[in-house]
Amino acid sequence: MHRTIFLCLGLLSPAQVLADPPPQERQETLRNMLRHDCGACHGLTLKGGLGPALLASDLAAKSDDYLVDTIQNGRKGTAMPPWKLFISEQETLWLVQTILKRH
């Protein structure tokens, strides 16, 4: 019994749980940020540009944790800047899950 509980708990990480959606107005702001701010480097259709494509099929192999960390902290040695001053971790997780079509 205890093994089963620990096994189940071990399979769940915070990023595997759906993020609570932000208020509707903030969702619109975040979607606008995705289209315009992210789109400035990743292409307005998110199919790639200076940065890689942000389509669900292109990101499917990446974990939510990795994607949240990338958005929050940027990636050294790349043009990807940190966005943590503009978007919370919970909002970032929601945005990642929205891109991956989990919402």
N, C-alpha and C positions, 0 to 999 in steps of 0.2 A: 504494500500500500504506500509506504513512505517513498519507495523508489519511484513509483509512478508519479507521485506528486512532484518530486524533485525533477524528474525527467520532463514533465509538462512545464514546470516553471522555467527550466533551463532552455526550453524551446522558445520562450517568449522574451523578447527584448522590447524596450520602450518603442523603438521604431517600427516594430512589427504590428503594433496596435494603431488603428486609425487615429489620426490627429483630430482633436476637437476642431470643428470649423470656426474660423473667426467670424465676427459679425459680418453681415452681408456687405456693408459699405467697405469694410477692410478687405473682403474677398475681391471686390471689384478693383480696389487699389493694387492688391497683390497680382491679380491677373494682368492689369495694366503694366505693372512693373515687369512681369514676365515678358510681355509682348515687346515693350519698348526698351527697358533698361537691359534685360538679358538679351533681347533680340538685337541690340546694337552690336554685340559681339558674336552671338550664336545664330545670327540670321533672323530676319523678321518673321520667317515661317518656322524658325527653330530647327532648320535642317542643316545648320552649321555655317560657319564663316570663319572669323578669327578664332573662335572657340568651337568645340565639337558640337554636333547635333544634340538637341535636347528632346528628341522624340522618345516616346515610351519604348519603342523597339530598340533604340540605341542605348538606353539606360537600364534595360531590364536586368542585365548581369551585375549591376552595381547595387550595393545595399543602401537602404534608406539612410543608415548611419553615415556611410561614406558621402552620400550626396548632401546630407545636411551639413556635415563637416566642411565639405568643399564650399558650399554657399556661405556658411557662417564665417569661415576662416580664410577663404581663398586657397590658392595652390601656389606655393613658392616655385619660382622658376617658370611660371606661366603668366599670362595676362589676366588670370582670374583673381579679382580683388575680393577682400572680405566684405560681406554685407551685413555683419552682425550689428552694426550701428543703426541699420534701417529696418531690420526684420528680426523678430524674435525666433528662438529655436522652434517653438511650437508652430509659429506661422511658416517657418521654413519647412518643417515636416509636412504640414498641410499642403504647401505648394509642391513639394516633391511628390506626394501622393496624388495630387491633382494632375501633375504632368504624367505620372505613371498610370493614370486613369483608375485610381482606387476610390475616388469620391464620385 
